[in-house]
Amino acid sequence: MYRVMEGVRVLEVAQFTFVPAAGAVLADWGAEVLKVEHPISGDSQRRLLGTPAKDGSGAVNFLMEHANRGKRSIGLDLANPEGREILYDLARKSDVFLTNFLPAARRKLGIDLEQIRAANPDIIYARGSAFGDRGPEREKGGYDSTAFWARGGSGMGNKQPGDGPAMQPGAAYGDSLGGMTIAGGIAGALFARERTGRTSVVDISLLGTGVWAMGCSLTGAMLSGGGTGIPAGASFMNPLVGLYAAKDGGFLMLTMLQGYPYWADTCAHLGRPELAQDPRFETAEKFSEHAEEAVSELRAIFATATLEEWRERFATLRGQWGPFQTLAQIETDPEVLANGYVVPVEAADGSSFRLVASPVQFDGQAPELVRGPAHAEHTERVLQELGLDADRILELRRSGIVG
């Protein structure tokens, strides 16, 4: 893949997934990303979990790999003045500074905007937060489950009648979407600096990303004064939009927004072509008028075959539909494999595992991914690149300033 960020240097002081995922995307695109970790404890996410490989060889912390592939790692004590000076030296050679530390921690460690810009006035300063950089909660932390999913409206927007709010569907769900958003913001800031010479502060929050994800529905709700995002009096009687259950407990999602023009073809693929001439559904007006009856017919038909059988039958269907897939089904999906959305990566021990690639591709090529770094794996090499000799590096190690 054409590495569009080749030559861009990113200095990252961040933990967990939300902001590190942005560094991972930039690394996918070719940037050189240096992850700064505490010399002893490292990124707190390193201690959360490890998943054994299918063949039993080794263990992979999938949260770390997802958000940190392609980076280098240096162990550096930012609470120590000498550690901060090394960070500032690194900042002078960097294009982007990336952090999700809370404001109080940034001030304490000397990595707030003023300190980093003092070292490098041209650096792009990107900060991710839970609730934004303004407002009464700017100093508070949060996770994607609280700020993106719950507070941003997705949980209630996905609530079924009689049930409680829907839980976030996967680990680091909002973090991954937010990380992609941060990467896009940084790309825009780099482009503007190249064109105008003006540098930027880039702010992205989990709450803002969550509100954006619900943007269409929220805009509709604000316009209509309703809570659903569908304007009052709107009619949406379309049997070809909805969820249908298959015989084996699988589900299909039909989303043929134009509805009636796809009705005859859908009936043919369902094995019931006569439904298209049924007097209840023979015109667009009647199709909408008798929508509930059409839904009942469709539910009964879909319940006669398995999801896999419907996938085979619907291979040539003109209308838009999709199967609800499990994670196991996604990893073998032919489109996922053909497009390189999941790619193999070599682990440190020589074994192999697969990672999900970031979704943006250039020139029709999937990115080539490299495993995430071990804690402080590249400390010595990075310090050598700064011009430190072996004796000085040894002295820094003995004092605990570097790891």
C-alpha positions in Angstrom: 0.0 0.0 0.0 1.2 3.5 -0.8 2.3 4.9 2.6 0.8 8.3 2.5 2.2 9.3 5.9 5.8 8.3 5.1 8.2 10.7 6.7 5.7 11.9 9.4 6.8 11.5 12.9 4.3 11.0 15.7 5.2 11.2 19.4 2.5 9.5 21.5 2.0 9.8 25.3 -1.2 7.8 25.7 -2.8 4.7 27.2 -5.6 2.2 26.6 -7.2 2.4 23.1 -9.0 5.6 22.2 -6.0 7.8 21.4 -3.4 5.0 20.8 -5.8 3.6 18.1 -5.2 6.9 16.2 -1.4 6.3 16.4 -2.1 2.7 15.0 -4.0 4.1 12.0 -1.2 6.6 11.3 1.3 3.8 11.5 -0.8 1.8 9.1 -0.6 4.7 6.7 3.2 4.9 7.0 3.9 7.3 9.8 6.8 6.6 12.3 5.0 6.4 15.7 7.0 6.4 18.9 5.0 5.3 22.0 6.2 6.8 25.3 5.5 4.5 28.3 6.4 4.5 31.9 9.8 2.7 32.3 8.4 0.2 34.8 4.7 -0.1 34.4 4.2 0.8 30.8 0.8 1.3 29.2 -1.8 0.2 31.8 -3.6 -1.8 29.1 -0.6 -4.2 28.9 -1.7 -5.8 32.2 -5.4 -6.3 31.3 -5.4 -9.6 29.5 -3.7 -12.0 27.1 -5.4 -14.5 24.8 -3.7 -17.8 23.9 -3.3 -18.4 20.2 -5.5 -21.2 18.8 -2.5 -23.5 18.5 -1.5 -22.8 22.1 1.6 -21.0 21.2 2.2 -17.8 23.2 -0.4 -15.2 24.2 -1.6 -12.1 22.5 -2.9 -9.1 24.2 -5.4 -8.2 21.5 -6.3 -4.8 22.9 -2.6 -3.8 22.8 -2.0 -5.2 19.4 -5.1 -3.5 17.9 -4.1 -0.1 19.2 -0.3 -0.3 19.0 0.7 -2.2 15.9 3.5 -0.7 13.8 4.9 1.5 16.6 8.1 1.7 18.5 8.2 1.9 22.3 10.5 3.9 24.7 10.3 3.6 28.5 10.6 7.1 29.9 9.9 8.6 33.3 8.2 11.9 32.6 8.0 12.7 36.3 11.8 13.2 36.3 13.1 16.4 34.8 15.8 14.5 32.8 13.1 12.3 31.4 11.1 15.3 30.3 14.1 16.8 28.6 14.5 13.7 26.5 10.8 13.9 25.6 11.3 17.5 24.5 14.2 16.5 22.4 12.0 13.9 20.8 9.2 16.5 20.3 11.7 18.8 18.4 12.0 16.0 15.8 8.3 15.2 15.6 5.4 16.5 13.5 2.6 15.4 15.8 2.2 15.1 19.6 -0.6 12.8 20.6 -2.0 12.3 24.1 -5.1 11.3 26.1 -3.7 12.2 29.5 -6.1 14.3 31.6 -5.3 18.0 32.0 -4.0 17.7 35.5 -1.6 14.9 34.5 -0.5 16.9 31.5 0.3 19.8 33.7 2.1 17.7 36.3 4.2 15.9 33.7 5.0 19.0 31.6 3.3 17.7 28.5 0.6 20.3 28.1 0.3 22.4 25.0 2.5 25.2 26.2 5.4 22.9 27.2 5.4 20.9 24.0 5.0 24.0 21.8 7.9 25.6 23.6 10.1 22.7 22.4 8.6 22.7 18.9 6.4 25.6 17.9 5.4 23.9 14.6 4.2 20.6 16.2 0.6 19.6 15.8 -0.8 18.9 19.2 -3.6 16.4 19.3 -5.5 15.5 22.5 -8.3 13.0 23.0 -10.7 13.3 25.9 -13.9 11.9 27.3 -16.0 15.0 27.2 -14.1 17.7 25.3 -11.6 20.4 26.2 -14.3 22.9 27.4 -17.1 22.7 29.8 -17.4 21.7 33.5 -16.3 18.1 32.9 -13.1 18.8 30.9 -11.0 17.5 33.7 -12.9 14.2 34.1 -11.9 10.9 32.5 -14.2 8.3 30.9 -14.3 5.2 28.7 -16.1 4.6 25.4 -18.9 2.7 27.2 -19.7 5.7 29.3 -18.9 8.7 27.1 -19.4 7.4 23.6 -22.0 4.7 23.9 -24.1 5.7 27.0 -23.9 9.4 27.0 -23.7 9.8 23.2 -27.1 8.2 22.7 -26.2 4.9 21.0 -27.4 2.7 23.8 -30.8 4.3 24.1 -31.1 4.7 20.3 -30.7 0.9 20.1 -33.1 0.2 22.9 -35.9 -2.3 22.2 -39.4 -1.8 23.7 -39.6 -3.2 27.2 -35.9 -3.7 27.5 -33.1 -1.7 29.1 -30.6 0.2 27.1 -28.4 -1.9 24.7 -24.9 -2.5 25.9 -22.0 -1.6 23.7 -21.5 -4.5 21.2 -17.8 -5.0 21.5 -14.5 -4.1 23.2 -13.1 -0.7 22.4 -16.0 -0.1 20.0 -16.2 3.7 20.4 -12.5 3.9 21.0 -11.8 2.4 17.6 -14.2 4.7 15.8 -12.8 7.6 17.8 -9.2 6.7 16.9 -10.0 6.7 13.3 -11.6 10.2 13.7 -8.5 11.5 15.4 -6.3 10.2 12.6 -8.4 12.0 10.1 -8.2 15.2 12.1 -4.4 14.9 12.3 -4.2 14.3 8.5 -6.3 17.5 8.0 -4.0 19.4 10.3 -0.9 18.2 8.5 -2.4 19.1 5.2 -3.2 22.6 6.4 0.3 23.1 7.9 1.8 22.0 4.5 -0.3 24.5 2.6 -0.4 27.5 5.0 2.5 26.9 7.5 0.0 27.2 10.3 0.0 24.6 13.0 -3.1 23.4 14.9 -4.4 22.0 18.1 -6.6 19.0 17.3 -9.3 18.1 19.8 -11.5 14.9 19.7 -13.7 13.5 22.4 -15.5 10.2 22.9 -18.7 12.2 23.6 -18.4 14.2 20.4 -17.7 11.1 18.4 -20.7 9.4 19.9 -23.0 12.4 19.2 -21.7 12.5 15.6 -22.5 8.7 15.2 -26.1 9.5 16.2 -26.1 12.7 14.2 -28.9 11.9 11.7 -31.3 10.7 14.4 -30.4 13.6 16.7 -30.9 16.2 14.0 -34.3 14.7 13.2 -35.2 14.7 16.9 -34.2 18.3 17.3 -36.2 19.3 14.3 -39.3 17.4 15.2 -39.2 17.8 19.0 -39.5 14.0 19.2 -37.2 11.6 20.9 -36.8 9.1 18.0 -35.3 11.3 15.3 -38.3 10.5 13.0 -40.3 13.7 12.3 -43.9 13.6 13.6 -46.4 12.2 11.1 -43.7 10.5 9.0 -44.8 7.2 7.4 -42.4 4.4 7.0 -44.5 1.4 6.1 -41.9 -0.6 4.1 -41.8 -4.4 4.7 -38.4 -4.5 2.9 -36.8 -2.6 5.7 -36.4 -4.6 8.9 -35.0 -7.5 10.8 -36.1 -11.1 10.0 -35.2 -14.3 11.7 -34.1 -17.5 9.9 -34.9 -21.1 10.8 -31.6 -21.6 12.7 -31.8 -18.5 14.9 -29.7 -16.4 12.4 -31.0 -13.0 11.3 -31.1 -11.0 8.1 -31.3 -7.2 7.8 -33.3 -5.9 4.8 -32.7 -2.3 3.9 -34.4 -1.7 0.5 -35.3 1.9 1.2 -37.1 2.3 -2.1 -39.2 -0.7 -1.2 -41.8 -1.6 -3.9 -39.4 -1.6 -6.9 -37.6 -4.6 -5.3 -40.7 -6.5 -4.3 -41.1 -8.8 -7.3 -37.4 -9.7 -7.4 -37.4 -10.4 -3.6 -40.5 -12.6 -3.9 -38.8 -14.6 -6.7 -35.7 -15.1 -4.5 -37.9 -16.2 -1.6 -39.4 -18.9 -3.8 -42.8 -17.2 -3.6 -43.1 -15.3 -7.0 -46.9 -15.3 -6.7 -46.8 -12.8 -3.8 -45.8 -10.1 -6.2 -49.3 -10.5 -7.9 -51.2 -10.8 -4.6 -54.0 -8.2 -4.7 -52.8 -6.9 -1.4 -49.4 -6.0 -2.7 -49.8 -5.5 -6.5 -49.3 -1.8 -6.5 -47.0 0.5 -4.5 -49.9 2.0 -2.7 -51.4 -1.3 -1.7 -47.9 -2.6 -0.7 -47.6 0.2 1.8 -51.3 0.0 2.9 -50.9 -3.8 3.7 -47.4 -3.5 5.0 -48.1 -5.4 8.2 -49.6 -8.3 6.3 -46.5 -8.3 4.0 -44.3 -8.4 7.1 -46.2 -11.4 8.4 -45.7 -13.2 5.1 -42.0 -12.5 5.1 -41.5 -13.6 8.7 -43.1 -16.9 7.9 -41.0 -17.5 4.8 -37.7 -16.6 6.4 -38.4 -19.0 9.2 -38.4 -21.9 6.7 -34.7 -21.9 5.9 -31.3 -21.3 7.6 -29.3 -18.1 7.4 -26.7 -19.9 5.2 -29.4 -21.1 2.9 -30.8 -17.5 2.5 -27.2 -16.3 1.8 -27.0 -18.7 -1.0 -30.4 -17.8 -2.4 -29.9 -14.1 -2.1 -26.5 -14.1 -3.8 -28.2 -12.5 -6.9 -30.8 -10.4 -5.1 -31.0 -6.9 -6.5 -32.1 -5.3 -3.2 -29.9 -4.4 -0.3 -29.6 -6.8 2.6 -27.1 -8.2 5.0 -26.6 -11.1 7.4 -26.1 -10.5 11.1 -22.6 -12.1 11.5 -20.8 -13.4 14.5 -17.2 -12.6 15.0 -16.3 -16.2 13.8 -18.2 -15.6 10.6 -16.6 -12.2 10.0 -13.1 -13.7 10.0 -14.1 -16.1 7.1 -16.2 -13.6 5.2 -15.0 -13.8 1.6 -15.3 -10.0 1.1 -13.4 -9.4 4.3 -10.6 -11.7 3.1 -10.6 -10.5 -0.5 -10.2 -6.8 0.5 -7.5 -7.4 3.2 -9.6 -6.2 6.1 -8.0 -8.9 8.2 -4.3 -9.5 7.7 -1.7 -11.8 9.2 1.0 -10.5 11.5 4.1 -12.1 12.8 4.4 -12.2 16.6 7.7 -11.7 18.4 8.2 -15.4 18.9 7.8 -16.1 15.2 4.2 -17.4 15.4 1.5 -15.7 13.4 -1.8 -14.1 14.3 -4.3 -11.9 12.5 -5.2 -8.3 13.1 -8.0 -6.1 11.7 -6.6 -3.5 9.4 -7.8 0.1 9.5 -10.5 0.6 6.8 -8.9 3.3 4.6 -6.9 1.9 1.7 -4.8 3.7 -0.9 -4.4 2.6 -4.5 -6.4 -0.6 -3.9 -3.9 -2.1 -1.4 -4.4 -3.3 2.1 -1.8 -2.1 4.6 1.1 -4.3 5.7 0.9 -4.5 9.5 3.6 -5.1 12.0 3.1 -6.3 15.5 2.9 -3.9 18.4 6.1 -3.3 20.4 7.1 -4.9 23.6 7.3 -2.6 26.6 10.2 -0.2 26.0 11.5 -2.4 23.2 13.2 0.4 21.3 14.5 2.6 24.1 18.2 2.1 23.4 17.8 2.6 19.6 15.7 5.8 20.1 18.2 7.2 22.5 21.1 6.4 20.2 19.2 8.3 17.4 19.2 11.3 19.8 22.9 11.1 20.0 23.3 9.6 23.4 26.3 7.3 23.9 26.3 3.9 25.6 27.6 5.3 28.9 24.9 7.9 29.1 22.2 5.4 28.3 23.5 3.0 30.9 23.4 5.9 33.5 19.8 6.7 32.6 18.8 3.1 33.0 20.5 2.8 36.4 18.7 5.9 37.6 15.3 4.6 36.4 14.8 7.5 34.0 14.5 5.2 31.0 13.4 1.6 30.8 
